[in-house]
Amino acid sequence: MRKAYVDKDNCTSCNQCADNLPKYFMMDEDDVSQTHIGGTSINDAMIPDEDEKKVQKEMDECPGECIHWKKN
């Protein structure tokens, strides 16, 4: 398992990640993406191994290149 987060300063508010993978991404009150797990662990979401490829796809396709894995 790895943690994912959004660098909110670089988010373009395109909603792509939240639309494609709402299980792990949602828009905040300022219409900026953030990661989550069931509405908690905001911008500090632990992604299960079986979903890492799905999250990586959103990282790779993000226009703002703002979704990242947290370094340990």
N, C-alpha and C positions, 0 to 999 in steps of 0.2 A: 504494500500500500504506500502511496505517495500523496503528499498534499499539493493541492493546486490553489492558485490565487490569481487575481486580476490586478495588474498595475493600472489603477483607476485613472492616473494622469494621462495614460495613452489610449484609453478606451474611446472609441468613436461613436458609442451609443447606437450601433447598428442593430442590436438585438439578435444578431445571428446565433450566438451561443445559447442565449436564453430560449430562443425559438426551437433550436435543434436539440438541445439537451437540458430541458428545464429541471431535470433531476439534480443537476449540479450547478446550474447557472441561473441567476435571476437579476433583474434590474433593480437598482435601489431607488430611493425617492428623488435622486437627481438624474435618473435615467442613465446610470452608469452600471455596467455589469459587475457582478461579484459572484464568487463561488459560495456554495452552501450545501448543507446536508439537512434535508427536511426543515429548512428555514433557520437552522442554527449553524454553528461553526462558520460564521460569516467571513468570507474571504480567507478561510483557513480549512478548506474541505479536504478530508481524508478520502481519497478515491480508492475503492476496492480494486484489486488486481484485475478482475474480470472486466472492469469499465475503463481501465487506463487508456486503451486504444481509442475509445470513443472520445475521451477528453483530449487526447493527443491530436485527434482529427480536428477538433475545434481550435486547438492551439495553432495548428498548421494553416487553417483556413481563416483565422482571425485577421481582418483588415488592419487593425491597429497593432497587431503583433504584441498584445498586452497580456495574454494568458500564459502563465509559467508554472513550472514545478518548483516548489520550495526546496532550497538546498538544505541539507541536514547540517 
